[in-house]
Amino acid sequence: MAGVSVLILTKNEEINIERCIRSVSWSDDIVVFDSFSDDRTVELAEQLGARVIQRKFDNWSAHQNWGVENIKFKHPWVYYTDADETCDDQLRDELLALEKNGESFSAFQVRRKDYFMGRWLKRSQLYPTWITRVFRPEKIRYERLVNPVATVAGETGKLDGHIIHYPFSHGVGHWFDRHNKYSQMEAADLVTEVAEKINWADFFSRDAAVKRRALKTLAYKMPGRPVLMFMYLYFFRLGLLDGLPGLRYSIMRSMYEYMIDLKVVEYRYTESEGKGSTL
């Protein structure tokens, strides 16, 4: 068995959990970190040999920090995945070789392929975006309420394999419900982040997370962001080559950005006037 533990975050993921666990069945330490699901997620996970640890979800960074600080993993390396993701064969092989090849690193970043309507959104989903998903638990810390940024103590490498992501496995309605909640947390972060000065050196950082945060801060200072997001994804990034799924996804992303903008306005109004919603 591989010397890599697997951490899977779940909340009502009975539709995905079996596929996810089977994709990492090469590990002898699969931990399902569950936020008190009320479907068959826990039952199915235990049937498939995973151990389940439960904690009430508060926000992404606090939840993930609690997990890496308090869960006793069997192995020094942890591969973190969401339940709607799977590990491809190339990534599996690289993870199996970490004991030999990862000695000088604290973490590794990987790329993710997002699928919608059976099609890989190669262009409209900002591929390749590098995300930190393999790490030594004592070397990592998460920041931000949603879409957490990983801060790593030590050197971060890159792996060539991919995570396969099915963000619409619960349906489009679920995607909107989830992103409505995300937009609330994004807006809360942005009220503070947009006020910060841009550190232009971050745009040239070798750390993908630092560069992404700088680009995001700049983007949130620009007017007309929802329209700009659509134009960027569909035309500049050539999302139009992703066919109808690319068009639909680009529109949905622009709608998400508009939700964030509205909630930032609402936050600022509430703070300055001491009143309720502007809407």
N, C-alpha and C positions, 0 to 999 in steps of 0.2 A: 504494500500500500504506500501511497505517496505521503511524503512528509509535509503536506500542506493541509491546513484546516480550511473549511469553507463556511462562510457566514452568509446566511440568506435572510433578508428582512421581509416580513410578511404581515399582511392584514387582509383577511378574507381572500386568500389566493388559491382556493381549491381548484380553480380552472387551470392554474399554471404550475402548481407546486410539484406535481409528479414529473412533468417534462423537465423542470429545472433540476430537481434532485437527480434524476437519471443521467443528466448531462455531466454531473460531477461525482458520479458513483465510484470513480477511481480513488476518491479520498476516504479515509477511514475515520474522519472527524467532520461530519456535516452538522452544523448548528443552525437551527431555524430560530431566529430572533423574532418572536411573534408579538404583535400588539393586541393581544386578546381577541383573536378572530372568533366570530360567531358562526362560521360555516365549518366545513370539514378539513380546513387547512391543517390543524394540529393532528387530527386523526390520521390523515393521509401521510403526513411527514413522519410520524412515529411508525406507521406500517412500513415505510420505506427505509427505516433504520436511522433516521436523523434524531438527534436529541433536541428538545424544544425548551427554550427559555423565554419567558414572557415578561413584558414590561409595558405599562401604559405609555402610548406615544404622546410627546409634548411638542417637540419641534425636531427637525432633522439633525442639526448639529448636536443637540443635547442627547438625542436618542443614540446616535452613532458613537458619540464619545463615551456614553455609559457602556455600550456594548464592548468596545475595544478595551475599556478599563476594567470591566467586571467579569466578563466571560472568561473562563479558564479554558483556553484552547490547548489542544494536544500538541500542536506543532508550532515552531517559531514563525512560520509564514502563514498568512491568512489571505485567502481570496474571497473578496466580498462581491456578492451578486444580489440583484433583486429577483423576485420570483418569476417575473415576466421576461427573464433573460436565460440564455443557455450559453455554455462554453463550447467553442468549436474545437475540432481535433488538434489544430496547430497550437492553440492556447493551452490545451490540456498537456500536450507534450512539453511545452516550455515550463509549465508549472511543475511537472514531474521532475524537471531537471534543476529546479531552484536550489536544492541542497548543495549541488555542485557548482552552479553558475551564479548564484546570487549572494555570495559571501560578502562582497564589498558594498552591497546596496541596502538601503532601508525600505525602499518601496519601488514599485514598477507601475508604469502607466500602460494602458491598453486602449485600443480603438473599439468602437461599437458600431454595429450595423443595425439601423432601425428599419423595421418593415411596416408597411401600411397597405392594406388591400392586396397582400401577397407580393408586394414589390419592395425592393430595397430602395430607400430614399437616399441614394448616393449623393445627390447634389443639394436637394432642398433641406437636408437635415445636417448641414455643416460638416459632413465627413471630409477629412478625418479629424475628429476632436479627441484629444488624448485625455483620458480620465484615470485617476489613481485608484486602482482596485486591488492591488496586491501589495501587502505591507507587513512589516513587523509591528504588532500592536503597540508596543511601548514607544514606537518612533512616530506615531501619527496623531494628529489632532484636527478636529473639524470646526469650521467657523461658518456663520450665516444660518438663518432660520430655515431657508429652503435652498435647494441646489448647493449644498455645502461645499466649501473650498477646503481641500486637504492641505494641512501644513505638515511637512515631513522634516524630521531632524535627521539629516544625513543625505546621501546621494540617492537620486531617483533615476531608474533606468526605464527602458521601453521594451515591450514584448511585441512580437509580430502577429500573434494570433488575435482573434476577435471575440468579443461578446456579441451574441445575436439577441436583439431586443425586439419584443412584440408589444409596443406601448398601447396598442388598441385591442388587446386580447379580451378585455372586458367590454368592448364596444365604444363607439364615439361618445355616447352620453356619459359614460364613466370618465373618459378623458376630460370632458368639459367640467364635470363635477370636481375632479381632482385638481385641475388647473384653476378653477375658481378659488379653491383653498390656497393653492400655491401663490396665486396673484395677491392674496391678502398678505401673505408673509413676505413676498417680494416687495410689495409696497412699503411695508414696515421697515425693511432693510434700506430701501431706496431713499426714504425720507432723510436718513443719515448719510448714506453713501453719496448721493448726488451733491450734497453740500460740501463734500470733501474736495480738496484740490487734486487735480490729476497729476500723477507722477509720470512724466513722459518717459522716463527711463524704463518703466515697467513694460512699455510696448515692445521693447527689444530684449526682454528677459528670456532666458533659456528655459525657464519654468513655465510650462503651458498654462498652469492654473493662475499664475501671476499675470501673464499676458492676457488671458481671457477676462480676468477681473478688470484690468485696465480698459480693455475694449468695451466691456459692459458699462463701466462708469461713464466713458465717453458717449456711448450710445444713448444712455439715459439722460444726458444733458442736451440732446438734440431734439428740436421740435418735430412734430409729425412722425414720431417713431413707428406707429403701427403701419403706416403707408410705406415708410422707408424699409421696414422689415420685410414686407411683401415684395417690394421691388428688389431688395437684396437677394432674398431666397429664390425668387422665381426667375428673375432676369440675370442679375450679376452672377449668382451661383449656378445658373442654368437649371433650376428646378423644373423648368418647362420640359426638359429631357426626361424627367421622371414620369411623364405622362399625366393622366388624370389624377392619380394619387399625389403627384407633386404639386399640382394646382390646388387641390383640396387642402393639403397639409400647409402650404404657404398661406392660404387664407386663414386657416385655423390659428396659425402662429401669430398672424397680425391681429386677430381678435384677442388672443391672450395678452399681447402687448397693450392693447387698448384697455383691457380690464385692469391691468396694472396701473396705467396712467390715471384712470378714473379713481382708483383707490388712493393713489398718492394725493390727488386733488382733495379727496375726502378727508384724508389724514390731516393735511395742512389746514383745511378749513376748520376742522374740529379743534385743532390745537390753537389756532389764532382767535376763533370766535367762541370757543367753549360751547358749541352747539352740536347738533346731530348732523346727519348726512346732508350733503348738498343736492342729493338726487331725489 
